Amino acid sequence: MHPPTRATIFRSAAILRLLAASSVLLIGAFLLGVGVVFYKWPPLHAIQTLKRSLQTWLPASRQPEYRGERELLDLAFMDPVNEIGLYYPPIKSLEGIREANQRIFMHQDGFETAYADLTVIDATQLTREAGSQPVVRVRFHHQGNEHEAFAYGRIPEICPARNWATLIVPGSGVNQSLPIASGDPENYHYGILPALIPINGRVFTLIKPNEDLLALHDGHGKKLHGNFIWNWHLNRDGSYSVSYLVQSLAFMKWMRGCFSSTLVAGLSQGGAAAMLNALQSRPDRAIVASGCSVLIGDADWSEHNQLIGVAQFSRLNEGPGLIEALRDSPTEWLFSWGRGETATYRIEANDGPTKRLLESNKLATVVIHNGGHAFPREEIAQWLSKSIESRKDE
């Protein structure tokens, strides 16, 4: 029997590599299919939209049975629900979608004075099922209407309280508030809760409209997709972004009336929102993690699920606008970027165009860390510890 030739060995190795690659692809496709079907992962919405588009090419005799409003409702409710005891009742009609959008609607005009203009009515600790994260509701008046703002957390026994309170604004992604509040180690915000330990205060995690407890849902485990929210507001001179930003301002206004010291923190879109909040609410401290860049003034890489319809945000991503805004702010700031980021914020971490502008501001601390798109936990804790010690010495 002759030993295998080199060519035979190479062919065998190539076949084995091909089989291994095929197995990986098949397993990956299977897992993706399971995720799409059972967990509503992307691109489920795109697939279903394409399916309905292709149906329009079918002759009338082969079209699916007409189902009235279900033709749209089945497209509307696509995202997963992650909470129990949801705050709002199920939406059963197109009119119900309109009512849900109207409930949170706020005009873009007037946002830059919203903190001063809005009036807090009261704050209530919601009654929830055992084992659920506690939730605080703040009612407030703005633009002639009564609104509500929600956050995971607990109202103190005595108000005003002589201690710290932090408001965390979630970044992009579906249902981010509950994982933040529960300290989920798989969530990309993980690390902010232990980073806040030095100030030993209360922590509140803002719940954005249609997220977590506030899901605009169909009663069957699915909630309204953003495609049925974002443009509806923009086409009426409103903005989903403005709505949740004003809610964050109302919550901070209640916090500032109830606690002796306040902080607002956010990562990514949440970092940008924290900056916009702090410029109006003027807390003692603000953390903006991967949420600001003058490069955005040149190339704004974003979708409708990012901050949109907020003119002030555009000005803050221009050098002169950022410098001017921070010059008038009494807040102590921490800005951070990670070397393991991608795109815009990776440039910030390595070349530092925004860092150079911030260096002239004595109240701004800049952290460049070796992590990715994340809160720099140790650096935040050190910054807070030094800030607290310096306040004790005053």
N, C-alpha and C positions, 0 to 999 in steps of 0.2 A: 504494500500500500504506500503510495507516494505521499510525502508531506504536502500540506496545502501551500500553494504558491502565494507570493506576496499579493498578487492581484486578487486571489480568492479571499485572503484575509481582509484586504481593504473593502471588498464588496460585502463581506459578511458584517464588518464593522459598520459600514454605511447603512445596511439593512437594519441592524440593531438600533442605530441612532434614529432612523426613520420611524421604526416601530415605537421607540420610546417617545419621540416627539408627537406621534399620532395619539398615543395613549394620554399624554399630558393635555393635548388639545381636546380630546374627547371628554376627559374628566373635567377640564375647565368649562367646556360648553355645557356639560350636565349641571355643574354647580351654578353656573350663571343662569341656566334655565330655571333651576329651583329657586334661586334668589328673585328672579323676575316674577315668577308665578306666585310664590308664597309670600315674599317679603316686599314686593312691589319695587324692586330695584330698577333704576334706569337700565335700558331705554324703554321701559314698559309703556310710558305715555307716548313716546314717538312711534312705537310699534303699533299701538292701537289707533293712533291718528292715521298712520299709513294704511292700516287695514281698512279704515272707513273711507279713506280717499280712493282706494282701489275699488271699493264697492260701487262708487259712482260710475265706473266704466261698465258695470254689468247691465244687461238689458233689464227692463222693468219686470219681466217675468221671473227673473232670477234674483231680484233684490230681496234682502231680508224684510220681514214684516215690519211695517211702520209702527213706531212705538211712542209717538208724540214727544213730550218733553224728555223722555228717557234717551232720545237721540243725542241730547246735549248733556244730560245729567250723568250718563255713563262715561263721558269724556271728562267731566268736571271733577269727579271724586276719584282720585288716583293715588294720593299719597297715604302713607300709613299713619294710624293713630297709635300713640304710645302710652296714653294715660287712662285711668279709670275714673269714673265719676266726673265726666266732662262737664264743663260749665254751661255750654250752650246746648239746647235741644237739637235733634237731627233736622237737617234741611231736606225737604221733600219736593221742592219745586224751584223753577227758575226765579220766581219772585222771592223765594227764600234766600237765594244767592244775592240778589240785589239788596235785600234788607241787611244781610250780613256785612256787605261792603259799605252800605250807608252808615251802619252803626259805628264804624271806625273812621269814617271819612273826615279829612281835615284839608283845608286849602293850603297850598304851598305858600302863598303870600301870608306874611305875618309870622313865619316860623322863627325868624331871628330875634323876635321879642316874646316868644311863646312863654318862656319861664316867668317873665314879669307879668304877662297878660293873664295867664291861667290862675284859677282860684281853686285851692284844695277844699273839698267839702268834708271828707272824713276818711279814716282808714279802718278796715275791719279785718279780723282774722277769720277766714272762711272755715266752716265746719267740714271736715273731710273724713273719709273712711280711715280706720285704723291701719297704720303702716304706710299711709300716703305722705308725701312731702307736704309740710304746712304751706299755706298760701295766704298772702296779704293782698287785699283789694283796696286801692285808693280811688275814690270818686272825686271828679274835678269838673269845673266849668271851663270851656274854651270855645271861642268862636260862636257863642250863643247857644251851645249845646252841652248837655251833661255827658261825660265820658268816664271810662274806667281804665285803670292801669293795674297790672297784676305782677307779682313776683313771688317766687318761692322764698320762704323765710318766716320769722316770727316777730310779732310786735312785742316790744319790751313791756315788762310789768308796769313800769313807770315811765311816763313821757311828759316832759323831756328827760332823757337819760344822759348821764355823764360818761359816755363812752363812744367808741367809734362805730360807724355803720358804713358798709361797702355795698354799692350797687354794681353787679356784674352784668354787662350787656353782652348777650351771646353773639357769636359771629355767624357766618353763613352756614347753611345746612338745615335739614328738616329736623324739627324737634330736638333742639340743642339745650334748652333750659334745664329739663329734668336731669339729663346726664351730668350737667355742670353741678347742679344743686346736690346730687347724690354722690358726687365724687367718682364717677365712672372712669377707671383708669384707661379704658379704650377710647375715650373721647378726646379730641384734639385740644380741648381746653384744660385737660387734666394738669394739675399743678398749681392752679391759682388758689385753691382753698388752703393748702398747707403754706403757701407763700404769704398768706394774710395772717398767719398765726401771731406774728410779733405785735400786732395792734389789738389782738384779743377782743374783737368787737362782733357785732351782728353782721351777717352776710345775707344779702338779698339778690336773687337772680331774676332779672327781668324776663317775663314771658311775653314774647311778641304775639301779635294777633295771628290766629290760625296755627299756633304752635302749641304742642304739649297739651296742657289743660284747656287751652282756648281753641282747640281744633274746631273748624267749621266743617262738621262731619255729616255723613249720611245715615248714621245709626248702625252701620254694618262694618265698622272698622276702617273706613276710608275717609280721608279729609280732602278739602278743596285744594286743587292744584293752583299754584301761583299764576298760571296763565289766565285764570278767571278772576284775578285780583289786581295784578300790577297795572295792566293797561286800562282797566275800568277806572282806576283812580287818576292815572295820568291824563286820560282823555276828558276828565272833568276838572282839570287844574288842581287835582289833589296829588297825593303820593303816599303809597303804603309806607315808604321810608319815613316821610314826615309824620305819619300817624304814630308809628312806634317810637320815633324820637320824642315827640311831644308827650307820649305816655311815660317815657323814661324821665323826662323833665318834671312831670307831675309827681312821679314817685320820689325823685330827688328832692323836690320842694317839701314834700311831707317829711322826708328823712332829715332835712336841714332844720325843720321845726321840732324834731323829736330827739335828735342826737347832738352832742356837743362837737363832734368831729365827723367829717364825711369824706368818702373816697369813691370814685367811679373808675371802673376798670373794664377793659375789653381787648379782645384779640381779633385781628383781621377786620372784617366789617364791624365787629363789635368794638374794636379799637378806634376806628373812625367815628363810630357813634358815641363812644365815651368822650372823645375830644370835642365833638359838637355839643354834647351835654355839658361838659365842664366849662366851656367858654361862656355858657349862659348861667349855669347854676353855681359856678365858682366854689366848688368844694375845696377842702384843704389840700387834697392830693388827687392826682389822676394818673392812670396807667394806660398808655397807648402802645400796645404790642402789635407790631406789623400792621399798623393802621393808618399810616401817613407817609406820603412821598411826593416830593415836588416833581418826580418823573411822571406822575399821573397827569400833570398839566400838559405834558407832551403827548403821552400815549396812555389813554384810559382803557385798560383791558378789563372789561366787565360785562355782565349780563343784567337782565332786568331784576334778578334776585339780589343784586348789590344795591348800594345806596344810589337812589335815582330821584330826580326832581328836587334836589337840595342844592340851591345855588351857592350857599355858603361853603359847602364842601368843595366845590370847584375852586373857590378863591383860596381855600386853605392849602390846596395842592399847587399853588403858585408861591414862589419864594416871598415876595413882598407881602402877600396876604397873610401867610403864616406868621411872619415876623411881627406884623402889626397886631394880629389877634393875640399872640402870646405876650406882647409887650404890655398890654393892658390887663393881663390876667394875674390875680394874686395867688393862683393855685401853684403848688409844687408838682412838676411833671416828671414822669419817667417814660421815655420813648425807647423802644427796642426793636432790633432786627436780628435775624439769625443767619449765620453763614450757610446753613443747610437749607435755606429758602430756595424758591425758584423765581424766575422772571424778575419783576419789579423789585421785590424786597431782597432778592439776592444781590442785585446791583447796589441797593442801599447798604447792605451789610459789608460789601467789599469796597465800594468806591465812596460811599458816604456823602452824597450830595445834600441830603436833608440834615445829616449830622453836622455838617459844617455850618449850616445856617443856625442851628440850635445852640451851638457852642457859645454864642454871645449872650444867651439868656441865662442869668444866674439861677433861675428857678427851674431850669430844665436839665435833667440828667439823661444821658444817652448811654444805652447798653448795647454792645455788639456781642452776641453770644455764639457758641458753637452749635447750637441746636437748630431745629428747622422752624416751621411755622407754628410757634408755640410760645406760651408764657415762659420767660426765663425765671424759673422758680427761685433759685438761690439768690440771684441778683435782686429780685423784687424784695425778698425777705430781708436782705442786708440793707437795702435802701430804706425800707420801712423802719427797721431797727435804728438806723442812724438818725432818721428823721424824728423818731419818738424821743431818742436820747437828747437830741439837740433842743427839742421843745422843752424837755424837763430842765435844761440848763438856762433857759431864757428867764 
